[in-house]
Amino acid sequence: MDYIIVTGTSRGIGYELCKLLAAKGNMVLALSRNERPIKELGNKNIETFPFDVSSATDREHLYSFLKERNANVIALVNNAGKLVNKPFLETTEAEFKSVYEVNVFGVAEMIKLVLPFMDNRGHVVTISSMGGIQGSAKFAGLAAYSSSKGAVLTLTELLAEEFKETGPSFNALALGAVQTEMLEEAFPGYKAPVTAVEMAEYVMNFTLTDHKLYNGKILQVSSSTP
């Protein structure tokens, strides 16, 4: 069975991306701690179960799921993210670590788990943020979040180099402001110029086709600041 795996699918870009991919006939494995929004779609092309990328137990379940189905993973979209918006001096060590557990270590472990189920045509797409781009505008309160998003950009470049002879392709999208619940948490009251559906369409097209053109690349997908 061919699958496209998307993490962080209970809302925002991930949720819309699953719907768009399924509408095109792809079999999607939607992974999120809250599977209810996806399950309520009742889409025959989407499978889902509760999943936390930072949980070793959940990752073992995912491995068993893929193994039992002799799965071929066409693409992995690392979309799950955690945000803490607090002044640096008020951010506890536990809070800082919790952001990295999802945004960095969770991404690394997901890639490690999925690679045995991918061939050289596979595509690993990691959703990052403009806040992780060196020299971009930075915002107070996002020390943990933005630094974690910078870390996965470098990880993407490193993995593309390490697997350049065998594949798959690794790319990252550094997104600007998109009208999602997470944006509202980071910048209350800010209105983004791009909707979650519009960005999901871009992510879908990039995921399905652009591994032929890009590898180890960081694309800045933004028309605004933030």
ROMIBA-337106 format. One record per atom (N, C-alpha, C, O): x, y, z; residue in three letters. Coordinates in steps of 0.2 Angstrom, whole numbers, plus 5000, padded with zeros to 4 digits. Layout:
XYZALA ...
REM end
This chain:
500449945000MET 500050005000MET 500450065000MET 500950075004MET 500350114996ASP 500750174995ASP 500350225000ASP 499750235000ASP 500750265004TYR 500550315009TYR 500950375008TYR 501450375006TYR 500550435010ILE 500850495011ILE 500750505019ILE 500150505021ILE 501250515023ILE 501150525030ILE 501150605031ILE 501650635029ILE 500650625035VAL 500650695037VAL 500650695045VAL 500150665047VAL 501050735048THR 500950745055THR 500650805057THR 500650855053THR 500350815063GLY 500050875065GLY 499450895060GLY 499350945057GLY 498950845061THR 498350855056THR 497650875059THR 497150865056THR 497650895065SER 497050905069SER 496750975067SER 496150985068SER 497151015064ARG 496951085063ARG 497451115058ARG 497951085056ARG 497251175055GLY 497751215051GLY 497951185045GLY 497551155041GLY 498551195043ILE 498851175037ILE 498851095036ILE 498651075031ILE 498951065041GLY 498950985041GLY 498350955039GLY 498250915035GLY 497850985043TYR 497150965042TYR 496950975034TYR 496650925031TYR 497051035032GLU 496851055025GLU 497251015020GLU 497050995015GLU 497850995021LEU 498350965017LEU 498050885016LEU 498050865011LEU 497850855021CYS 497550795021CYS 496950785017CYS 496950745012CYS 496550835017LYS 495950835013LYS 496150845006LYS 495850815001LYS 496550885004LEU 496750904997LEU 497150834994LEU 496950824989LEU 497550804998LEU 497950744996LEU 497450694994LEU 497450654989LEU 496950684999ALA 496450624998ALA 496050644992ALA 495850594989ALA 495850704991ALA 495450724985ALA 495750704979ALA 495450694974ALA 496450704979LYS 496750684972LYS 496850604972LYS 497250584967LYS 496650574976GLY 496650494976GLY 497250464980GLY 497350404979GLY 497650504984ASN 498150484988ASN 497950444994ASN 497450474997ASN 498250394996MET 498050365003MET 498550405008MET 499150405007MET 498150435013VAL 498550475017VAL 498450445024VAL 497950425026VAL 499050445028LEU 499050425035LEU 499150495039LEU 499650525039LEU 498550515042ALA 498550575046ALA 498750565053ALA 498350525056ALA 499250595056LEU 499450575063LEU 499450635067LEU 499750685065LEU 499050635072SER 498950695077SER 498750665084SER 498450615084SER 498950705089ARG 498650685096ARG 497950675096ARG 497650635099ARG 497650725092ASN 496850725092ASN 496650705085ASN 496750745080ASN 496450645084GLU 496250615078GLU 495550635076GLU 495350615070GLU 495150655081ARG 494450665080ARG 494250705073ARG 493850685069ARG 494550765072PRO 494350805066PRO 494450775060PRO 494050775055PRO 495050735059ILE 495150695053ILE 494650635053ILE 494350625047ILE 494550605058LYS 494050545058LYS 493350565056LYS 493050525053LYS 493150625058GLU 492550645057GLU 492350665050GLU 491850665047GLU 492950665046LEU 492850675039LEU 492550615035LEU 492250625030LEU 492750555038GLY 492450495035GLY 492750485028GLY 492350455024GLY 493350505027ASN 493650495020ASN 493950435019ASN 494450415023ASN 493750395014LYS 494050325013LYS 494750325012LYS 495150275012LYS 495050385009ASN 495750385008ASN 496150415013ASN 496750425012ASN 495850425019ILE 496250445025ILE 496250395031ILE 495650375033ILE 496750375033GLU 496850325039GLU 497150375044GLU 497550415043GLU 496950355051THR 497150395056THR 497150365063THR 496750315064THR 497550375067PHE 497550355074PHE 497850405078PHE 498350445076PHE 497750405085PRO 498050455089PRO 498850445089PRO 499050395090PRO 499250505089PHE 499950495088PHE 500250555090PHE 500150615088PHE 500750545095ASP 501150605097ASP 501850595095ASP 502150535096ASP 502150635091VAL 502850625088VAL 503350615093VAL 503950595091VAL 503250645099SER 503750645104SER 503750575108SER 504150575113SER 503250535107SER 503150475111SER 503450415107SER 503250395102SER 503950385111ALA 504250325108ALA 503750265107ALA 503750225102ALA 503250255112THR 502750205111THR 502350215105THR 502150165101THR 502150275104ASP 501750295098ASP 502150285091ASP 501850255086ASP 502750295091ARG 503150285085ARG 503250205084ARG 503250185079ARG 503250165090GLU 503350095089GLU 502650065086GLU 502650025081GLU 502150095088HIS 501450085085HIS 501450095077HIS 501250055073HIS 501750155075LEU 501750175068LEU 502150125064LEU 502050105059LEU 502750105067TYR 503150065064TYR 502849995062TYR 502849965057TYR 502449965067SER 502049905067SER 501549915061SER 501449865057SER 501249975061PHE 500649985056PHE 500949985049PHE 500649945045PHE 501550015048LEU 501850015041LEU 502149945039LEU 502049925034LEU 502349915044LYS 502649845043LYS 502149795041LYS 502149755036LYS 501549795045GLU 501049755043GLU 500749765037GLU 500449715033GLU 500749825034ARG 500449835028ARG 500949835022ARG 500749855016ARG 501549815023ASN 502049815018ASN 502049885015ASN 502049885009ASN 502049935019ALA 501950005016ALA 502550035012ALA 503050015013ALA 502350075007ASN 502850115003ASN 502650185004ASN 502150205002ASN 503050215008VAL 502950285009VAL 503150335004VAL 503750345003VAL 502750365000ILE 502950404995ILE 503250474997ILE 503650504995ILE 502950495003ALA 503150565006ALA 502950565013ALA 502450535015ALA 503350605017LEU 503250615024LEU 503250695024LEU 503750725023LEU 502750715027VAL 502750795028VAL 502750805036VAL 502250785040VAL 503250825038ASN 503350835046ASN 503050905047ASN 503350955047ASN 502450905049ASN 502050965050ASN 501950985057ASN 501751035059ASN 501950925061ALA 501750935068ALA 502250995071ALA 502850985070ALA 501951035076GLY 502351085079GLY 502151105086GLY 501551095087GLY 502551125090LYS 502351155096LYS 502651225097LYS 503251235096LYS 502251265100LEU 502451335101LEU 502351355108LEU 501851345111LEU 502851385111VAL 502751415118VAL 502951495117VAL 503451505114VAL 502451535119ASN 502551605118ASN 502651635125ASN 502151655128ASN 503251645127LYS 503351675134LYS 504051705134LYS 504451685130LYS 504151755138PRO 504751785138PRO 505351735140PRO 505151685144PRO 505951745137PHE 506451695138PHE 506551675145PHE 506651625147PHE 506651735150LEU 506751715157LEU 506251685160LEU 506351665166LEU 505651685158GLU 505051655161GLU 504951585158GLU 504551545161GLU 505351565153THR 505251495150THR 505651445154THR 506251455154THR 505251395156THR 505651345160THR 506051295156THR 505951295150THR 506451265159GLU 506851215155GLU 506451155152GLU 506551135147GLU 505951135156ALA 505451085154ALA 505051115148ALA 504951075143ALA 504851175148GLU 504451205142GLU 504951205136GLU 504751195130GLU 505551235137PHE 506051235131PHE 506151165128PHE 506151155122PHE 506251115132LYS 506351045130LYS 505751015127LYS 505750985122LYS 505151035129SER 504551005126SER 504451035119SER 504150995115SER 504651095117VAL 504651115111VAL 505151085106VAL 504951065101VAL 505751065109TYR 506251035105TYR 506050955104TYR 506150925099TYR 505650935109GLU 505450865108GLU 505050845102GLU 505050795099GLU 504550895101VAL 504150895095VAL 504450915089VAL 504450885084VAL 504750975089ASN 504951015083ASN 505650995080ASN 505751005074ASN 506050965084VAL 506750935082VAL 506750865083VAL 506850825078VAL 506750835089PHE 506850765090PHE 506350725087PHE 506450675085PHE 505750745088GLY 505150715085GLY 505250705077GLY 505050655074GLY 505450765074VAL 505550765067VAL 506150715065VAL 506050675060VAL 506650715069ALA 507250665067ALA 507050595068ALA 507250555064ALA 506650575073GLU 506450515074GLU 505950485069GLU 505950425067GLU 505450535067MET 505050515062MET 505350495055MET 505250445052MET 505850535054ILE 506250525048ILE 506650455048ILE 506550415043ILE 506950445054LYS 507250385055LYS 506850325054LYS 507050265052LYS 506250325057LEU 505750275057LEU 505450265050LEU 505350205048LEU 505350315046VAL 505050305039VAL 505550285034VAL 505250255029VAL 506150305034LEU 506650295029LEU 506650225026LEU 506650215020LEU 506550175031PRO 506550105028PRO 505950085024PRO 506050035020PRO 505450125024PHE 504850115020PHE 504850165014PHE 504350165010PHE 505350195012MET 505450245006MET 505950215001MET 506450185003MET 505850224995ASP 506350214990ASP 506650274988ASP 506550334991ASP 507050274983ASN 507450334981ASN 507050394978ASN 507250444977ASN 506350374977ARG 505950424974ARG 505550464979ARG 505150514978ARG 505650444986GLY 505250474991GLY 505450544993GLY 505950574990GLY 505050574996HIS 505150654998HIS 504950665005HIS 504450655007HIS 505450695009VAL 505350715016VAL 505350785016VAL 505850825014VAL 504750815018VAL 504650885018VAL 504550905025VAL 504050875028VAL 504950955028THR 504850975034THR 504651045034THR 504951085031THR 504051055038ILE 503751125038ILE 504151165044ILE 504051145050ILE 504451215042SER 504851255047SER 504551325046SER 503951335044SER 504851375048SER 504651445049SER 505151495047SER 505751485048SER 504851555045MET 505351605043MET 505751625049MET 506251655049MET 505451615055GLY 505751635061GLY 506451595062GLY 506851615066GLY 506451535059GLY 507151495059GLY 507651515054GLY 508151485054GLY 507451565050ILE 507951585045ILE 508451635048ILE 508251685051ILE 509051625047GLN 509551675049GLN 509551735046GLN 509451745040GLN 509451795050GLY 509351855047GLY 508651885046GLY 508551935044GLY 508151835047SER 507451855046SER 507251895052SER 507651895057SER 506651925052ALA 506451965058ALA 506251915063ALA 506051855062ALA 506451935069LYS 506351895075LYS 505851925080LYS 505851985080LYS 505551885084PHE 505051915088PHE 505151885096PHE 505251825097PHE 505051935100ALA 505151915107ALA 504651865109ALA 504051865107ALA 504851815114GLY 504351765116GLY 504451705113GLY 504151655115GLY 504751705107LEU 504751645103LEU 505451605103LEU 505651575098LEU 505851615108ALA 506551585108ALA 506551515107ALA 506951485103ALA 506151475110ALA 506151405110ALA 505851385103ALA 506151345099ALA 505351415101TYR 505051395094TYR 505451415088TYR 505651365084TYR 505651475088SER 506051495082SER 506751455081SER 506951445076SER 507051455087SER 507751415087SER 507651345085SER 508051315082SER 507051315087SER 506951245085SER 506851235078SER 507051185074SER 506451285075LYS 506351285068LYS 506951295064LYS 507051275058LYS 507451335067GLY 508151345063GLY 508551275063GLY 508851265059GLY 508451235069ALA 508751175069ALA 508551125064ALA 509051095061ALA 507951125062VAL 507751075057VAL 507951095050VAL 507951055046VAL 508051155049LEU 508251175043LEU 508951155041LEU 509151125036LEU 509451155046THR 510051125046THR 510051055045THR 510451025042THR 509651025049LEU 509550945049LEU 509350925042LEU 509650875039LEU 508950965039THR 508750945032THR 509250945027THR 509350905023THR 509751005027GLU 510351005023GLU 510750945024GLU 511050915020GLU 510850925031LEU 511350875032LEU 511050805030LEU 511450765027LEU 510450795030LEU 510150725028LEU 510150725020LEU 510250675018LEU 510050785017ALA 510050775010ALA 510850765007ALA 510850725003ALA 511350785011GLU 511950765009GLU 512150695011GLU 512450655007GLU 511850675017GLU 512050605019GLU 511750555014GLU 511950495013GLU 511150565012PHE 510750515008PHE 510750535000PHE 510350514996PHE 511250574998LYS 511150604991LYS 511350544986LYS 511050554980LYS 511650494988GLU 511750444983GLU 511150394983GLU 511150364977GLU 510850384988THR 510250334988THR 509550364988THR 509050324987THR 509550434990GLY 508850454991GLY 508550434998GLY 508950395001GLY 508050465000PRO 507550504996PRO 507850574996PRO 508350594998PRO 507350624994SER 507550694994SER 507250725000SER 506750705003SER 507650775003PHE 507450805009PHE 507450885008PHE 507950915005PHE 506850915009ASN 506850985008ASN 506451015014ASN 506050975017ASN 506451075015ALA 506051115021ALA 505751175018ALA 506051215014ALA 505151195020LEU 504851255018LEU 504751295025LEU 504451275030LEU 505151355024ALA 505051405030ALA 504451445028ALA 504551495024ALA 503951435032LEU 503351475030LEU 503251535034LEU 503551545040LEU 502951585030GLY 502851655034GLY 502151645037GLY 501951595039GLY 501851705038ALA 501251705041ALA 500651675037ALA 500551685032ALA 500351625041VAL 499751585038VAL 499151595043VAL 499351585049VAL 498551605041GLN 498051615046GLN 497851545049GLN 497351515046GLN 498151535054THR 498051465058THR 497951485065THR 498051535068THR 497751435069GLU 497651435076GLU 498351455079GLU 498451495084GLU 498851425077MET 499551435080MET 499751505079MET 500151535083MET 499651535073LEU 499751605072LEU 499451645077LEU 499751695080LEU 498851635078GLU 498451675083GLU 498751665090GLU 498751715094GLU 499051605092GLU 499351595098GLU 500051645098GLU 500151665104GLU 500351645093ALA 501051685093ALA 500951755092ALA 501251795095ALA 500451775088PHE 500251845087PHE 499551865087PHE 499251865082PHE 499251865093PRO 498551875094PRO 498351935090PRO 498551995091PRO 497751925086GLY 497451985083GLY 497751995076GLY 497552035072GLY 498351965074TYR 498651975068TYR 498251945062TYR 498051885063TYR 498151975057LYS 497851945051LYS 498351925045LYS 498651975042LYS 498451865044ALA 498951845039ALA 498651855032ALA 498051845031ALA 499051865027PRO 498851865020PRO 498651805016PRO 498451805011PRO 498851745020VAL 498751675017VAL 498351635021VAL 498451635027VAL 497851605018THR 497451555022THR 497751485023THR 498251475019THR 497551445027ALA 497751375028ALA 497651335022ALA 498151295020ALA 497151345019VAL 496951305012VAL 497451325007VAL 497751285003VAL 497651395006GLU 498051415001GLU 498751385002GLU 499051364997GLU 498951385008MET 499651365010MET 499651285009MET 500151255007MET 499151255011ALA 499051175010ALA 499151155003ALA 499451105001ALA 498851194998GLU 498851184991GLU 499651184989GLU 499851144985GLU 499951234991TYR 500651244989TYR 501051184992TYR 501451154988TYR 500951164998VAL 501351115001VAL 501251044998VAL 501651014996VAL 500551034996MET 500450974992MET 500750974986MET 501150924984MET 500751024982ASN 501051024975ASN 501851014976ASN 502150984972ASN 502151054981PHE 502851044982PHE 503050974984PHE 503550944981PHE 502650944988THR 502750874991THR 502750824985THR 503150774985THR 502250834981LEU 502150784976LEU 502550784970LEU 502750734967LEU 502850844968THR 503250854962THR 503950884963THR 504350864958THR 504050924968ASP 504650964967ASP 505250924970ASP 505850954970ASP 505250864972HIS 505850824974HIS 506250804968HIS 506850794969HIS 505950814962LYS 506350804956LYS 506750864954LYS 507250864951LYS 506550924957LEU 506950984956LEU 507351004962LEU 507851044961LEU 507250984968TYR 507551014974TYR 507750954978TYR 507450904979TYR 508350964982ASN 508550924987ASN 509050964991ASN 509550994989ASN 508950954998GLY 509350995003GLY 509151065003GLY 509651105004GLY 508651085000LYS 508451154999LYS 507951185005LYS 507551145007LYS 508051245007ILE 507651285011ILE 507251335007ILE 507551385005ILE 506651325006LEU 506251375002LEU 505851425007LEU 505551395012LEU 505951485006GLN 505651535010GLN 504951555007GLN 504951585002GLN 504451525010VAL 503751535007VAL 503351585011VAL 503051575016VAL 503451655009SER 503251705013SER 503151765009SER 503551785005SER 502551805010SER 502451865007SER 502451925012SER 502251975010SER 502551905018SER 502451955024SER 502951945029SER 503351895030SER 502951995034THR 503351985040THR 502852005046THR 502552055046THR 502651955051PRO 503051895051PRO 502951845046PRO 503151785046PRO 
REM end
